[in-house]
């Protein structure tokens, strides 16, 4: 388990207050394996908290790490602060869940985009490989979602690519191949980042859920302790009364 400290700016970014004991740093943990057995990830990712040799407080895309409550007394000094602290944790969970939904949408879009880019790149490479004296080939091309037409495609030196917003441009084969390769590589990289961010966000949500449970259990324990002490005081008071 990797540990590091947070400065004042990190606590403000997470909407948290700094622990009351200045000599005890807030401890964050990036591995919650013993609390997250219920999560089923497609792949395990080890998050690196080092950046330029220094401890990082965010992942590579700037998403902050959630605070790990190692000792509840560092965050609440009395039962009066429990509700405020738990509300703060719930707000952070909501923010992480909001980011998770947006990342899932972006990933879904990339899951559809990448196969289209790969098909376009394969087509360009096929056309590029044809010799100038080759016979035209018969193929079908899509006019609409359910409408296709037949065409004879002779050897060619350029292709037309859709750029979006109803814009199509002609490219030489080499330029078209280079552009599609770049777009495909970028989309695959972005997809990998989305998958890593989703794993990261699930881990932070689990960390905060565990923190909320710890604060709640601490509150229950303190409530029982106060009740027991109140009962003992009442019993002592009864004993001190003269016999009727």
C-alpha positions in Angstrom: 0.0 0.0 0.0 1.4 3.4 -1.0 0.9 6.3 1.4 1.4 10.0 1.0 0.4 13.3 2.6 -2.0 15.9 1.3 -1.5 19.7 1.5 -4.1 22.4 2.1 -4.9 22.7 -1.6 -5.6 19.0 -2.0 -8.2 19.1 0.8 -9.9 22.2 -0.7 -10.1 20.4 -4.1 -11.8 17.4 -2.5 -14.1 19.6 -0.4 -12.5 18.2 2.8 -11.2 19.8 5.9 -7.7 19.0 7.1 -7.4 16.5 10.0 -7.2 18.3 13.4 -3.9 16.7 14.4 -1.3 18.5 12.4 1.3 15.9 13.3 -0.7 13.1 11.8 -0.9 13.4 8.0 -3.9 12.4 6.1 -3.3 8.9 4.7 -4.5 8.0 1.2 -4.4 4.5 -0.2 -4.6 3.4 -3.8 -5.2 -0.3 -3.1 -8.6 -1.3 -1.5 -8.5 -4.9 -2.5 -9.7 -6.1 0.9 -12.7 -3.8 0.7 -13.6 -4.2 -3.0 -14.0 -7.9 -3.5 -17.5 -7.3 -4.9 -16.1 -5.3 -7.8 -15.5 -7.2 -11.0 -13.1 -5.4 -13.2 -12.1 -6.6 -16.7 -8.5 -5.9 -15.9 -6.4 -4.9 -12.9 -4.5 -1.7 -13.1 -1.8 -0.5 -10.7 -2.1 3.2 -10.4 1.2 5.1 -10.1 1.2 7.9 -7.5 4.6 9.2 -8.6 4.9 12.1 -11.0 8.4 13.6 -11.7 9.7 11.9 -8.6 7.0 13.5 -6.4 3.8 12.1 -4.8 0.8 12.8 -7.1 -2.7 13.7 -5.8 -4.4 13.0 -9.1 -4.3 10.4 -11.8 -2.8 11.3 -15.2 -6.1 12.9 -16.4 -6.3 15.1 -13.3 -8.9 13.1 -11.4 -8.1 13.5 -7.6 -7.6 10.5 -5.3 -10.2 10.0 -2.6 -9.1 10.4 1.0 -8.6 7.1 2.8 -9.9 7.3 6.4 -7.3 5.4 8.4 -8.4 7.0 11.7 -11.8 8.5 12.1 -10.6 10.9 14.8 -8.5 12.6 12.2 -11.7 13.8 10.5 -14.3 14.1 13.3 -13.6 15.2 16.8 -17.2 14.8 18.1 -20.5 13.2 17.1 -21.7 16.7 16.1 -19.4 16.6 13.1 -20.5 13.2 11.9 -23.4 14.3 9.7 -21.3 17.1 8.0 -18.4 14.7 7.3 -20.7 12.0 5.9 -22.5 14.5 3.7 -19.1 15.6 2.4 -18.2 12.0 1.6 -21.5 11.6 -0.2 -21.0 14.7 -2.3 -17.6 13.4 -3.4 -19.1 10.0 -4.3 -21.7 11.9 -6.4 -18.9 13.7 -8.2 -17.0 10.5 -8.9 -20.2 8.8 -10.2 -20.9 11.8 -12.5 -17.4 11.5 -13.9 -17.9 7.7 -14.3 -21.1 8.2 -16.3 -19.5 10.7 -18.6 -16.5 8.4 -19.1 -18.7 5.5 -19.9 -20.4 7.5 -22.6 -17.1 8.6 -24.1 -16.0 4.9 -24.1 -19.2 3.8 -25.8 -18.6 6.3 -28.5 -15.0 5.1 -29.0 -16.2 1.5 -29.1 -18.3 2.4 -32.2 -15.7 4.8 -33.8 -12.7 2.5 -33.7 -14.1 -0.3 -35.8 -15.2 2.2 -38.5 -11.7 3.7 -38.5 -10.1 0.3 -38.8 -12.4 -0.6 -41.8 -11.6 2.6 -43.5 -7.9 2.1 -43.0 -8.1 -1.5 -44.3 -10.0 -0.3 -47.4 -7.4 2.4 -48.1 -4.6 -0.1 -47.8 -6.3 -2.4 -50.1 -6.8 0.3 -52.8 -3.3 1.4 -52.3 -2.0 -2.1 -53.0 -3.7 -2.4 -56.4 -1.6 -2.0 -59.5 -2.4 0.7 -62.1 -3.3 -2.0 -64.8 -5.6 -4.0 -62.5 -9.2 -4.6 -63.6 -11.9 -2.7 -61.9 -13.5 -4.5 -59.0 -17.2 -4.7 -58.2 -18.2 -3.7 -54.7 -21.1 -2.4 -52.7 -21.0 0.8 -50.8 -23.4 2.2 -48.2 -25.7 5.1 -49.1 -27.7 4.9 -45.9 -28.2 2.7 -42.9 -30.2 0.2 -44.9 -29.4 1.2 -48.5 -26.5 0.0 -50.5 -25.5 0.4 -54.2 -23.1 -1.5 -56.5 -20.1 0.2 -58.1 -17.1 -0.6 -60.2 -13.9 0.7 -58.6 -10.9 1.2 -61.0 -7.3 1.6 -59.7 -7.1 5.1 -58.2 -4.5 7.4 -56.7 -6.8 9.2 -54.3 -9.7 8.5 -51.9 -12.5 10.7 -50.4 -12.8 10.7 -46.7 -15.6 12.0 -44.5 -14.3 14.4 -41.9 -17.6 15.0 -40.2 -20.1 17.9 -40.3 -21.0 16.8 -43.9 -17.5 17.6 -45.1 -15.6 15.2 -47.4 -12.1 15.8 -48.8 -10.0 14.0 -51.4 -6.6 12.7 -50.1 -3.7 11.0 -51.9 -3.4 7.4 -50.8 -0.3 8.0 -48.6 -1.8 11.0 -46.8 -5.1 9.1 -46.3 -3.4 6.1 -44.8 -1.2 8.3 -42.5 -4.2 10.3 -41.3 -6.4 7.2 -40.6 -3.5 5.6 -38.8 -3.1 8.7 -36.6 -6.8 8.9 -35.9 -7.0 5.2 -35.1 -4.0 5.3 -32.8 -5.4 8.4 -31.0 -8.8 6.8 -30.5 -7.2 3.6 -29.2 -5.1 5.6 -26.7 -8.1 7.5 -25.6 -10.1 4.3 -25.2 -7.3 2.9 -23.0 -7.4 6.1 -20.9 -11.1 5.8 -20.5 -10.8 2.2 -19.3 -8.1 3.1 -16.8 -10.2 6.1 -15.6 -13.2 3.9 -15.1 -11.2 1.5 -12.9 -9.7 4.4 -11.1 -13.2 6.0 -10.4 -14.6 2.7 -9.2 -11.7 2.4 -6.8 -12.2 6.0 -5.4 -16.0 5.4 -5.0 -15.2 2.2 -3.0 -12.7 4.1 -0.9 -15.3 6.7 0.0 -18.0 4.1 0.7 -15.6 2.4 3.1 -14.8 5.8 4.7 -18.5 6.5 5.1 -19.0 3.2 6.7 -16.1 3.8 9.1 -17.5 7.1 10.2 -20.9 5.7 10.7 -19.6 2.8 12.7 -17.6 5.2 14.8 -20.7 7.2 15.5 -22.7 4.1 16.5 -19.9 3.1 18.9 -19.7 6.5 20.5 -23.5 6.6 20.8 -23.5 3.3 22.7 -20.6 4.5 24.8 -22.4 7.6 25.8 -25.5 5.7 26.5 -23.6 3.2 28.7 -21.9 6.0 30.6 -25.3 7.7 31.1 -26.6 4.5 32.5 -23.7 4.1 35.0 -24.3 7.7 36.2 -27.9 7.0 36.8 -27.1 3.8 38.7 -24.6 5.7 40.9 -27.2 8.4 41.6 -29.7 5.8 42.7 -27.2 4.2 45.0 -26.4 7.6 46.6 -30.1 8.2 47.6 -31.1 7.3 51.2 -33.3 4.2 51.6 -36.9 5.0 51.8 
